[in-house]
Amino acid sequence: MIPAFGACAPCSHCVPQPTGLALYVHIPWCVRKCPYCDFASVALHGTFVPQQRYLDALRADLDATASQAAGRTISSIYVGGGTPNLLAPDALGALLEHAHTVLSVAQDCEISMEANPGVGVPQRLRDFRAAGVNRLSLGVQSFDDTLLARIGRVHDAAQARDAAAEAARTFGTWNLDLMIALPGQSLDGVRSDLHAALEWGAPHMSVYTLTIEAHTPFAKNPPTLPDADRAADMHDLAIDLLGAQGLDRYEVSAFARDGHACQHNRNYWQFGDYLGIGAGAHGKRSQGHHVVRQTRLRNPERYMEHALQGRAVAQERIVPAADLPFEFLLNALRLTQGFAVASFEHCTGHSIRDIEPQLETAVRQGWMVYDGTQAQPTRRGLDFLSDLQSLFLPTT
């Protein structure tokens, strides 16, 4: 049984409960599932989103979850997918209004929504802004028609440009997603995509290297991708080119102008707490000695059936205390600023001395710098992030 808030007396090993809290809302449907995607998403296959039933389920899920936010303020809301812009803007607006009713939502709350070009864009973007979304994350991936076709995207380059133009007109802060190391992509092709993206003035960009995930169509029939050295060259090009244009790298794949970093994602990377509602959504909360993780039912039909009965949670578990340092570092090492020793100790209940041997190894490898109060990955450390993170795996 998971202990209730306040069920234990304070002690030296308690994980302090932070005051800020985020909310993630998952919309699982896509027009077509991309062959590289392993997210909790399902293709519509020509059918329609069961919008009203799903929104009823989300409201019921939120009502059942709201007690976990008692005494805390929602600082960010993120609507992800899937393809959230398949929803009607007024329906999403009604859900956001309900969230304001049952939760304490900050006046300056960042409310982000993912959107894919070609799905009701551009008119719907204006309508989503009117419904309360104040930050957009646009899944362009490439401005090259050939590359878009190779990775199974449903939009073309013209639709990507139209969506980017509307995002720039409608939102004061927004993100543009690009993917690199695509099948058949050259270094010049990456440069062309980066310049095309910069034309629209996005104050935030995310640049991801295509990876082949298990149990996807690309895993069964792998395309020919650029080799590891060429992929590294592409990522270096992105870092240098975007940095020269004033978009500073603040996370391994995220670049932003001053004041435009994504607060919701930063909360994840700083080991903050978040509620998660929707099919397949995850949540995390600090609770006395414990960090508790929840997972919602993944299948949308099962999720709707059970959420409407107040039973949307598929799994709830307490993270073992010995695993907390690794869970913290798995996120914090993604940030270019790294983490403060005080933050590590505050969030995990462990002394920094518990991981100093691994920190010293990382410093010797040239992957980190550490001065006793702040630990920070180097550019080389970010290039070898998986190897750096693996140094801190719990020992059995």
Backbone hydrogen bonds in HBPLUS format (Angstrom, degrees):
<---DONOR---> <-ACCEPTOR-->    atom                        ^
c    i                          cat <-CA-CA->   ^        H-A-AA   ^      H-
h    n   atom  resd res      DA  || num        DHA   H-A  angle D-A-AA Bond
n    s   type  num  typ     dist DA aas  dist angle  dist       angle   num
A0007-ALA N   A0004-ALA O   3.08 MM   3  5.40 140.1  2.24 143.0 137.1     1
A0014-CYS N   A0011-CYS O   3.18 MM   3  5.53 171.0  2.19 115.9 118.6     2
A0015-VAL N   A0288-GLY O   3.16 MM 273  6.04 145.3  2.29 136.5 143.2     3
A0075-SER N   A0021-LEU O   2.76 MM  54  5.89 155.5  1.82 160.8 169.3     4
A0022-ALA N   A0273-ASP O   3.20 MM 251  6.49 149.5  2.30 129.8 138.8     5
A0275-LEU N   A0022-ALA O   2.80 MM 253  6.21 158.6  1.85 154.5 153.8     6
A0023-LEU N   A0076-SER O   2.92 MM  53  6.34 151.2  2.01 149.6 159.0     7
A0078-TYR N   A0023-LEU O   2.89 MM  55  6.38 153.6  1.96 158.7 167.2     8
A0024-TYR N   A0275-LEU O   2.79 MM 251  6.10 158.5  1.83 151.2 158.4     9
A0277-ILE N   A0024-TYR O   2.91 MM 253  6.29 164.3  1.94 160.8 164.1    10
A0025-VAL N   A0078-TYR O   2.85 MM  53  6.15 163.5  1.88 160.2 161.4    11
A0080-GLY N   A0025-VAL O   2.89 MM  55  6.25 150.8  1.98 161.4 171.0    12
A0026-HIS N   A0277-ILE O   2.90 MM 251  6.34 156.9  1.95 150.6 158.4    13
A0027-ILE N   A0080-GLY O   2.81 MM  53  6.09 160.6  1.84 154.6 160.8    14
A0042-VAL N   A0028-PRO O   2.84 MM  14  6.05 148.4  1.94 144.6 151.3    15
A0083-THR N   A0029-TRP O   2.77 MM  54  5.92 138.9  1.93 158.1 155.7    16
A0030-CYS N   A0042-VAL O   2.91 MM  12  6.02 143.7  2.04 154.8 154.8    17
A0044-LEU N   A0030-CYS O   2.92 MM  14  6.12 138.2  2.09 163.0 175.5    18
A0037-CYS N   A0034-CYS O   3.13 MM   3  5.44 162.2  2.17 114.8 120.3    19
A0218-PHE N   A0035-PRO O   3.06 MM 183  5.52 158.7  2.11 146.0 139.2    20
A0041-SER N   A0039-PHE O   2.86 MM   2  5.58 123.4  2.18 111.7  94.9    21
A0047-THR N   A0044-LEU O   3.09 MM   3  5.22 163.1  2.12 109.7 114.7    22
A0051-GLN N   A0049-VAL O   2.70 MM   2  5.19 135.1  1.89 109.3  94.2    23
A0054-TYR N   A0050-PRO O   2.96 MM   4  6.06 161.2  2.00 159.3 165.6    24
A0055-LEU N   A0051-GLN O   2.86 MM   4  6.04 162.9  1.89 156.0 160.8    25
A0056-ASP N   A0052-GLN O   2.91 MM   4  6.09 154.4  1.97 147.5 154.7    26
A0057-ALA N   A0053-ARG O   2.97 MM   4  6.21 151.5  2.05 142.4 150.2    27
A0058-LEU N   A0054-TYR O   2.84 MM   4  6.18 154.5  1.91 149.8 157.0    28
A0059-ARG N   A0055-LEU O   2.94 MM   4  6.16 160.4  1.98 148.5 153.3    29
A0060-ALA N   A0056-ASP O   2.97 MM   4  6.21 159.8  2.01 146.9 152.6    30
A0061-ASP N   A0057-ALA O   2.82 MM   4  6.01 157.8  1.87 150.8 157.4    31
A0062-LEU N   A0058-LEU O   2.84 MM   4  6.03 159.4  1.88 149.2 154.9    32
A0063-ASP N   A0059-ARG O   2.87 MM   4  6.10 158.3  1.92 149.0 155.1    33
A0064-ALA N   A0060-ALA O   3.00 MM   4  6.22 155.8  2.06 145.9 152.1    34
A0065-THR N   A0061-ASP O   3.00 MM   4  6.15 129.6  2.26 138.8 152.5    35
A0065-THR N   A0062-LEU O   3.10 MM   3  4.97 132.3  2.34  93.6 107.0    36
A0066-ALA N   A0062-LEU O   2.87 MM   4  5.82 133.2  2.09 150.7 161.1    37
A0068-GLN N   A0065-THR O   2.88 MM   3  5.78 156.8  1.93 132.1 137.9    38
A0069-ALA N   A0066-ALA O   2.91 MM   3  5.44 158.9  1.95 116.2 123.3    39
A0070-ALA N   A0067-SER O   3.25 MM   3  5.27 165.3  2.27 108.9 109.7    40
A0072-ARG N   A0069-ALA O   2.97 MM   3  5.38 153.4  2.04 144.5 141.2    41
A0074-ILE N   A0104-SER O   2.72 MM  30  6.07 165.4  1.74 160.5 164.6    42
A0106-ALA N   A0074-ILE O   2.96 MM  32  5.87 175.8  1.96 152.6 154.0    43
A0110-GLU N   A0075-SER O   3.31 MM  35  6.67 154.7  2.38 145.7 140.3    44
A0077-ILE N   A0110-GLU O   2.79 MM  33  6.22 158.8  1.83 161.8 166.8    45
A0112-SER N   A0077-ILE O   2.83 MM  35  6.21 155.4  1.89 165.6 162.9    46
A0079-VAL N   A0112-SER O   2.89 MM  33  6.10 159.9  1.93 138.5 144.8    47
A0114-GLU N   A0079-VAL O   2.96 MM  35  6.35 158.5  2.00 175.1 175.9    48
A0086-LEU N   A0083-THR O   3.00 MM   3  5.86 154.6  2.07 128.4 130.5    49
A0087-LEU N   A0084-PRO O   3.01 MM   3  5.87 165.9  2.03 124.7 128.5    50
A0091-ALA N   A0088-ALA O   2.98 MM   3  5.28 128.1  2.26 106.4 120.3    51
A0092-LEU N   A0088-ALA O   3.16 MM   4  6.58 157.4  2.21 156.5 162.8    52
A0093-GLY N   A0089-PRO O   2.85 MM   4  6.08 156.5  1.91 149.3 156.9    53
A0094-ALA N   A0090-ASP O   2.97 MM   4  6.17 147.1  2.08 138.2 145.7    54
A0095-LEU N   A0091-ALA O   3.13 MM   4  6.47 151.1  2.22 144.0 151.3    55
A0096-LEU N   A0092-LEU O   2.92 MM   4  6.24 160.3  1.95 155.5 160.6    56
A0097-GLU N   A0093-GLY O   2.92 MM   4  6.12 152.9  1.99 145.1 153.0    57
A0098-HIS N   A0094-ALA O   2.97 MM   4  6.22 149.6  2.07 141.1 149.1    58
A0099-ALA N   A0095-LEU O   2.92 MM   4  6.26 152.9  1.99 148.1 155.7    59
A0100-HIS N   A0096-LEU O   3.04 MM   4  6.38 151.4  2.13 146.3 153.2    60
A0101-THR N   A0097-GLU O   3.13 MM   4  6.41 131.3  2.38 135.5 148.6    61
A0101-THR N   A0098-HIS O   2.94 MM   3  4.92 129.3  2.20  94.9 109.7    62
A0102-VAL N   A0098-HIS O   3.03 MM   4  6.38 154.2  2.10 158.4 163.3    63
A0103-LEU N   A0099-ALA O   2.94 MM   4  5.66 138.7  2.11 146.3 154.9    64
A0109-CYS N   A0106-ALA O   3.09 MM   3  4.91 151.8  2.18 113.1 110.3    65
A0134-ASN N   A0111-ILE O   2.94 MM  23  5.38 143.6  2.08 138.1 149.8    66
A0135-ARG N   A0111-ILE O   3.04 MM  24  5.87 131.5  2.28 151.8 141.1    67
A0113-MET N   A0135-ARG O   2.98 MM  22  6.53 135.0  2.19 148.2 161.2    68
A0137-SER N   A0113-MET O   2.90 MM  24  6.00 151.8  1.98 150.6 146.8    69
A0115-ALA N   A0137-SER O   2.91 MM  22  6.16 147.9  2.01 158.7 155.9    70
A0139-GLY N   A0115-ALA O   2.89 MM  24  6.19 168.2  1.90 166.5 170.6    71
A0124-ARG N   A0120-GLY O   2.92 MM   4  5.44 151.5  2.00 166.3 172.7    72
A0125-LEU N   A0122-PRO O   2.92 MM   3  5.45 133.0  2.14 114.4 127.2    73
A0127-ASP N   A0123-GLN O   3.25 MM   4  6.60 154.0  2.32 145.3 153.0    74
A0128-PHE N   A0124-ARG O   2.75 MM   4  6.01 152.8  1.82 154.8 161.8    75
A0129-ARG N   A0125-LEU O   3.02 MM   4  6.23 152.9  2.09 144.2 151.4    76
A0130-ALA N   A0126-ARG O   3.07 MM   4  6.36 154.1  2.14 142.7 149.4    77
A0131-ALA N   A0127-ASP O   2.96 MM   4  6.19 132.6  2.19 136.6 149.8    78
A0133-VAL N   A0128-PHE O   3.15 MM   5  5.78 158.0  2.20 156.4 149.8    79
A0132-GLY N   A0129-ARG O   3.19 MM   3  5.45 160.9  2.23 106.2 112.1    80
A0175-ASN N   A0136-LEU O   2.70 MM  39  6.10 158.1  1.75 153.0 160.9    81
A0138-LEU N   A0175-ASN O   2.86 MM  37  6.01 174.2  1.86 147.4 145.5    82
A0140-VAL N   A0138-LEU O   3.05 MM   2  5.86 132.0  2.29 106.4  92.5    83
A0177-ASP N   A0138-LEU O   2.89 MM  39  6.03 176.6  1.89 162.0 161.7    84
A0141-GLN N   A0177-ASP O   2.82 MM  36  5.48 165.1  1.84 138.1 139.5    85
A0179-MET N   A0141-GLN O   3.00 MM  38  4.81 169.8  2.01 124.7 121.3    86
A0148-LEU N   A0144-ASP O   2.95 MM   4  6.17 162.7  1.98 159.4 165.0    87
A0149-ALA N   A0145-ASP O   3.02 MM   4  6.20 156.0  2.08 146.6 152.3    88
A0150-ARG N   A0146-THR O   3.07 MM   4  6.33 151.4  2.15 143.5 151.5    89
A0151-ILE N   A0147-LEU O   3.15 MM   4  6.44 142.0  2.30 148.3 156.9    90
A0153-ARG N   A0148-LEU O   3.04 MM   5  5.38 157.6  2.09 159.0 155.4    91
A0152-GLY N   A0149-ALA O   3.16 MM   3  5.08 162.5  2.19 102.8 107.2    92
A0160-ALA N   A0156-ASP O   3.00 MM   4  6.31 148.6  2.10 147.4 157.2    93
A0161-ARG N   A0157-ALA O   2.94 MM   4  6.23 156.7  1.99 150.7 155.8    94
A0162-ASP N   A0158-ALA O   2.97 MM   4  6.23 160.2  2.00 148.4 154.0    95
A0163-ALA N   A0159-GLN O   2.94 MM   4  6.07 160.4  1.97 145.9 151.0    96
A0164-ALA N   A0160-ALA O   2.96 MM   4  6.15 159.6  2.00 148.0 153.7    97
A0165-ALA N   A0161-ARG O   2.93 MM   4  6.10 157.9  1.98 150.0 155.9    98
A0166-GLU N   A0162-ASP O   3.04 MM   4  6.29 155.9  2.10 146.1 152.3    99
A0167-ALA N   A0163-ALA O   2.86 MM   4  6.08 156.9  1.91 149.9 156.8   100
A0168-ALA N   A0164-ALA O   2.98 MM   4  6.16 158.1  2.03 147.1 152.4   101
A0169-ARG N   A0165-ALA O   3.12 MM   4  6.38 144.9  2.25 139.0 148.2   102
A0170-THR N   A0166-GLU O   2.93 MM   4  5.99 146.5  2.04 148.9 157.8   103
A0171-PHE N   A0167-ALA O   2.95 MM   4  5.65 168.1  1.97 151.9 153.8   104
A0176-LEU N   A0204-HIS O   3.07 MM  28  6.55 141.0  2.23 136.8 146.2   105
A0206-SER N   A0176-LEU O   3.15 MM  30  6.33 159.6  2.19 136.0 140.2   106
A0178-LEU N   A0206-SER O   2.84 MM  28  6.19 156.5  1.90 165.3 173.3   107
A0208-TYR N   A0178-LEU O   2.99 MM  30  6.39 163.5  2.01 153.8 155.6   108
A0180-ILE N   A0208-TYR O   2.78 MM  28  6.12 153.0  1.85 152.9 158.4   109
A0210-LEU N   A0180-ILE O   3.00 MM  30  6.16 167.4  2.02 167.8 165.0   110
A0185-GLN N   A0182-LEU O   2.96 MM   3  5.23 166.3  1.97 136.1 134.1   111
A0190-VAL N   A0186-SER O   3.07 MM   4  6.49 148.3  2.17 146.7 154.1   112
A0191-ARG N   A0187-LEU O   3.04 MM   4  6.36 161.4  2.07 148.1 153.1   113
A0192-SER N   A0188-ASP O   2.89 MM   4  6.12 154.1  1.96 145.3 152.4   114
A0193-ASP N   A0189-GLY O   3.02 MM   4  6.27 158.9  2.06 146.5 151.4   115
A0194-LEU N   A0190-VAL O   2.92 MM   4  6.18 161.1  1.96 155.0 160.3   116
A0195-HIS N   A0191-ARG O   2.98 MM   4  6.20 163.5  2.01 151.5 155.6   117
A0196-ALA N   A0192-SER O   2.93 MM   4  6.12 157.3  1.98 147.8 154.7   118
A0197-ALA N   A0193-ASP O   2.90 MM   4  6.12 155.8  1.96 148.4 154.7   119
A0198-LEU N   A0194-LEU O   2.95 MM   4  6.17 157.7  2.00 149.2 155.3   120
A0199-GLU N   A0195-HIS O   3.15 MM   4  6.35 136.7  2.34 142.4 152.4   121
A0200-TRP N   A0197-ALA O   3.17 MM   3  5.89 153.6  2.24 116.7 122.4   122
A0201-GLY N   A0198-LEU O   3.05 MM   3  5.31 161.5  2.09 110.6 116.6   123
A0257-ARG N   A0203-PRO O   2.88 MM  54  5.35 157.0  1.93 158.0 158.6   124
A0205-MET N   A0255-PHE O   2.84 MM  50  5.21 160.7  1.88 146.8 152.6   125
A0255-PHE N   A0205-MET O   2.83 MM  50  5.21 152.5  1.91 162.4 169.7   126
A0207-VAL N   A0253-SER O   2.88 MM  46  5.25 156.5  1.93 149.8 156.7   127
A0219-ALA N   A0216-THR O   2.94 MM   3  5.14 130.3  2.19 102.7 116.6   128
A0220-LYS N   A0216-THR O   3.21 MM   4  6.66 145.6  2.34 148.7 158.2   129
A0221-ASN N   A0217-PRO O   2.90 MM   4  6.13 154.9  1.96 151.2 158.7   130
A0231-ALA N   A0227-ASP O   2.87 MM   4  6.11 161.3  1.90 159.8 166.2   131
A0232-ALA N   A0228-ALA O   2.93 MM   4  6.11 152.3  2.01 143.5 150.8   132
A0233-ASP N   A0229-ASP O   2.98 MM   4  6.29 150.4  2.07 143.5 151.6   133
A0234-MET N   A0230-ARG O   2.97 MM   4  6.28 150.0  2.06 147.2 155.2   134
A0235-HIS N   A0231-ALA O   3.00 MM   4  6.34 153.6  2.07 147.4 154.1   135
A0236-ASP N   A0232-ALA O   2.91 MM   4  6.14 160.1  1.95 150.7 156.3   136
A0237-LEU N   A0233-ASP O   2.94 MM   4  6.14 154.1  2.01 143.9 151.0   137
A0238-ALA N   A0234-MET O   3.06 MM   4  6.36 156.7  2.11 145.0 150.6   138
A0239-ILE N   A0235-HIS O   2.98 MM   4  6.27 163.7  2.01 154.1 157.8   139
A0240-ASP N   A0236-ASP O   2.98 MM   4  6.18 170.3  1.99 155.8 157.9   140
A0241-LEU N   A0237-LEU O   2.84 MM   4  5.87 167.1  1.86 155.0 159.4   141
A0242-LEU N   A0238-ALA O   2.96 MM   4  5.83 165.8  1.98 147.7 152.4   142
A0243-GLY N   A0239-ILE O   3.01 MM   4  5.92 153.4  2.08 138.1 146.4   143
A0244-ALA N   A0240-ASP O   3.02 MM   4  6.13 151.3  2.11 141.3 148.3   144
A0245-GLN N   A0242-LEU O   3.01 MM   3  5.07 138.4  2.18  98.4 110.8   145
A0247-LEU N   A0242-LEU O   2.98 MM   5  5.26 160.5  2.02 149.6 143.3   146
A0246-GLY N   A0243-GLY O   3.10 MM   3  5.19 162.9  2.13 110.2 111.5   147
A0248-ASP N   A0256-ALA O   2.95 MM   8  5.35 136.1  2.14 137.1 128.8   148
A0256-ALA N   A0248-ASP O   2.93 MM   8  5.35 155.5  1.99 137.1 140.0   149
A0250-TYR N   A0254-ALA O   3.09 MM   4  6.05 151.0  2.18 144.1 153.0   150
A0336-THR N   A0250-TYR O   3.07 MM  86  5.12 161.0  2.10 111.2 117.3   151
A0254-ALA N   A0251-GLU O   3.14 MM   3  4.94 148.6  2.24 101.4 110.8   152
A0252-VAL N   A0334-ARG O   2.88 MM  82  5.33 132.5  2.11 139.9 154.7   153
A0260-HIS N   A0257-ARG O   3.02 MM   3  5.58 153.5  2.09 148.1 144.9   154
A0266-ARG N   A0262-CYS O   2.99 MM   4  6.11 155.9  2.05 146.3 154.0   155
A0267-ASN N   A0263-GLN O   3.00 MM   4  6.16 145.6  2.12 140.2 148.2   156
A0268-TYR N   A0264-HIS O   3.33 MM   4  6.82 148.7  2.44 142.8 150.1   157
A0268-TYR N   A0265-ASN O   3.02 MM   3  5.10 116.8  2.44  96.8 111.9   158
A0269-TRP N   A0265-ASN O   3.03 MM   4  6.39 165.5  2.05 157.0 159.2   159
A0270-GLN N   A0266-ARG O   2.90 MM   4  6.06 135.9  2.10 146.3 157.7   160
A0272-GLY N   A0267-ASN O   2.72 MM   5  4.88 158.0  1.77 167.2 160.1   161
A0271-PHE N   A0268-TYR O   2.96 MM   3  5.24 154.5  2.02 117.7 118.7   162
A0274-TYR N   A0284-LYS O   2.85 MM  10  5.35 157.5  1.90 148.3 155.5   163
A0284-LYS N   A0274-TYR O   2.85 MM  10  5.35 159.2  1.89 151.7 158.6   164
A0281-ALA N   A0278-GLY O   3.06 MM   3  5.39 167.3  2.08 131.5 131.3   165
A0280-GLY N   A0297-LEU O   2.80 MM  17  5.34 139.1  1.97 119.9 122.8   166
A0296-ARG N   A0281-ALA O   2.81 MM  15  5.27 161.3  1.85 159.9 165.5   167
A0283-GLY N   A0294-GLN O   2.96 MM  11  5.01 152.1  2.04 137.9 139.1   168
A0294-GLN N   A0283-GLY O   2.96 MM  11  5.01 161.9  2.00 133.4 137.7   169
A0285-ARG N   A0292-VAL O   2.97 MM   7  5.40 155.7  2.03 150.8 158.5   170
A0292-VAL N   A0285-ARG O   2.85 MM   7  5.40 170.6  1.86 165.7 165.9   171
A0287-GLN N   A0290-HIS O   2.71 MM   3  5.05 174.3  1.71 154.9 154.3   172
A0290-HIS N   A0287-GLN O   2.83 MM   3  5.05 151.8  1.91 133.4 128.1   173
A0319-VAL N   A0291-VAL O   2.85 MM  28  5.56 173.6  1.85 171.4 173.6   174
A0293-ARG N   A0317-ARG O   2.91 MM  24  5.50 166.0  1.93 164.0 166.2   175
A0317-ARG N   A0293-ARG O   2.95 MM  24  5.50 159.6  1.99 155.5 162.3   176
A0295-THR N   A0315-GLN O   2.88 MM  20  5.19 147.2  1.99 152.5 154.1   177
A0314-ALA N   A0295-THR O   2.71 MM  19  5.65 151.5  1.79 147.2 157.3   178
A0315-GLN N   A0295-THR O   3.19 MM  20  5.19 155.1  2.26 143.7 145.5   179
A0297-LEU N   A0312-ALA O   3.03 MM  15  6.04 153.8  2.10 172.0 176.1   180
A0303-TYR N   A0299-ASN O   2.78 MM   4  5.92 160.0  1.82 160.7 167.8   181
A0304-MET N   A0300-PRO O   2.91 MM   4  6.10 166.9  1.93 150.7 153.1   182
A0305-GLU N   A0301-GLU O   3.07 MM   4  6.28 168.3  2.08 150.4 153.7   183
A0306-HIS N   A0302-ARG O   2.98 MM   4  6.13 168.7  1.99 154.2 156.8   184
A0307-ALA N   A0303-TYR O   2.73 MM   4  5.71 162.3  1.76 158.9 164.8   185
A0308-LEU N   A0304-MET O   3.14 MM   4  6.08 161.4  2.18 145.2 149.2   186
A0309-GLN N   A0306-HIS O   2.98 MM   3  5.13 146.4  2.09 101.6 112.3   187
A0311-ARG N   A0306-HIS O   2.78 MM   5  4.90 164.3  1.81 142.5 139.3   188
A0310-GLY N   A0307-ALA O   2.82 MM   3  4.82 162.6  1.85 110.0 113.6   189
A0323-ASP N   A0320-PRO O   2.86 MM   3  5.38 148.8  1.96 114.9 124.5   190
A0324-LEU N   A0321-ALA O   3.25 MM   3  5.44 155.4  2.31 105.2 112.3   191
A0327-GLU N   A0323-ASP O   3.02 MM   4  6.27 166.0  2.04 159.4 164.0   192
A0328-PHE N   A0324-LEU O   2.91 MM   4  6.03 161.8  1.94 156.3 160.8   193
A0329-LEU N   A0325-PRO O   2.93 MM   4  6.14 165.2  1.96 151.3 155.4   194
A0330-LEU N   A0326-PHE O   2.75 MM   4  5.85 149.8  1.84 153.5 161.5   195
A0331-ASN N   A0328-PHE O   3.25 MM   3  5.68 139.3  2.42 104.7 114.3   196
A0332-ALA N   A0328-PHE O   2.90 MM   4  6.09 179.3  1.90 156.9 157.0   197
A0333-LEU N   A0329-LEU O   3.01 MM   4  5.45 162.7  2.04 136.7 140.2   198
A0334-ARG N   A0331-ASN O   3.04 MM   3  5.66 161.6  2.07 117.9 123.8   199
A0335-LEU N   A0332-ALA O   3.12 MM   3  5.65 157.6  2.17 113.4 119.6   200
A0338-GLY N   A0335-LEU O   3.01 MM   3  5.14 150.8  2.09 103.3 112.6   201
A0339-PHE N   A0375-ALA O   2.87 MM  36  5.53 156.4  1.92 158.9 166.1   202
A0375-ALA N   A0339-PHE O   2.91 MM  36  5.53 171.3  1.92 166.8 168.8   203
A0343-SER N   A0340-ALA O   3.03 MM   3  5.14 122.2  2.37  98.1 112.5   204
A0344-PHE N   A0340-ALA O   3.07 MM   4  6.46 159.8  2.11 155.4 160.2   205
A0341-VAL N   A0373-THR O   2.84 MM  32  5.13 171.3  1.85 134.9 136.5   206
A0345-GLU N   A0341-VAL O   2.98 MM   4  6.27 167.9  2.00 158.5 160.8   207
A0346-HIS N   A0342-ALA O   2.90 MM   4  5.95 150.6  1.99 140.4 149.3   208
A0347-CYS N   A0343-SER O   2.90 MM   4  5.97 162.1  1.93 153.2 157.0   209
A0348-THR N   A0344-PHE O   3.03 MM   4  6.00 146.0  2.15 147.6 155.5   210
A0349-GLY N   A0345-GLU O   3.02 MM   4  5.24 146.8  2.13 130.0 137.0   211
A0354-ASP N   A0351-SER O   2.96 MM   3  5.63 157.7  2.01 116.8 123.0   212
A0355-ILE N   A0352-ILE O   3.04 MM   3  5.70 156.4  2.09 117.7 123.6   213
A0356-GLU N   A0353-ARG O   3.45 MM   3  5.04 159.6  2.50  93.5  99.2   214
A0359-LEU N   A0355-ILE O   2.97 MM   4  6.27 157.2  2.02 153.8 161.3   215
A0360-GLU N   A0356-GLU O   2.87 MM   4  6.04 158.7  1.91 152.9 157.6   216
A0361-THR N   A0357-PRO O   3.09 MM   4  6.38 149.9  2.18 140.7 148.6   217
A0362-ALA N   A0358-GLN O   2.93 MM   4  6.22 158.9  1.97 151.1 156.5   218
A0363-VAL N   A0359-LEU O   2.91 MM   4  6.21 152.0  1.99 149.9 157.6   219
A0364-ARG N   A0360-GLU O   3.00 MM   4  6.24 160.5  2.04 147.1 152.0   220
A0365-GLN N   A0361-THR O   3.00 MM   4  6.27 146.9  2.11 146.2 155.3   221
A0367-TRP N   A0362-ALA O   2.90 MM   5  5.18 149.4  1.99 168.9 161.7   222
A0366-GLY N   A0363-VAL O   2.98 MM   3  5.08 150.1  2.07 103.0 112.6   223
A0378-THR N   A0367-TRP O   2.88 MM  11  5.31 164.7  1.90 123.1 126.8   224
A0369-VAL N   A0376-GLN O   2.85 MM   7  5.37 151.3  1.93 151.7 161.2   225
A0376-GLN N   A0369-VAL O   2.91 MM   7  5.37 164.9  1.93 160.8 165.0   226
A0371-ASP N   A0374-GLN O   3.25 MM   3  5.86 157.6  2.30 154.6 159.9   227
A0382-LEU N   A0378-THR O   2.94 MM   4  6.31 151.7  2.02 151.8 158.3   228
A0383-ASP N   A0379-ARG O   3.01 MM   4  6.28 143.1  2.15 139.8 150.2   229
A0383-ASP N   A0380-ARG O   3.09 MM   3  4.94 119.2  2.47  90.5 106.1   230
A0384-PHE N   A0380-ARG O   3.06 MM   4  6.39 136.7  2.25 142.9 154.2   231
A0384-PHE N   A0381-GLY O   3.19 MM   3  5.11 128.9  2.46  92.0 105.0   232
A0388-LEU N   A0384-PHE O   2.93 MM   4  6.20 157.1  1.98 155.2 162.8   233
A0389-GLN N   A0385-LEU O   2.81 MM   4  6.03 169.5  1.82 161.8 163.5   234
A0390-SER N   A0386-SER O   2.99 MM   4  6.09 152.9  2.07 142.2 149.8   235
A0391-LEU N   A0388-LEU O   3.21 MM   3  5.59 148.1  2.31 107.2 115.8   236
A0392-PHE N   A0389-GLN O   3.02 MM   3  5.80 156.8  2.08 121.5 127.3   237
A0393-LEU N   A0390-SER O   3.24 MM   3  5.28 171.3  2.25 110.0 110.6   238
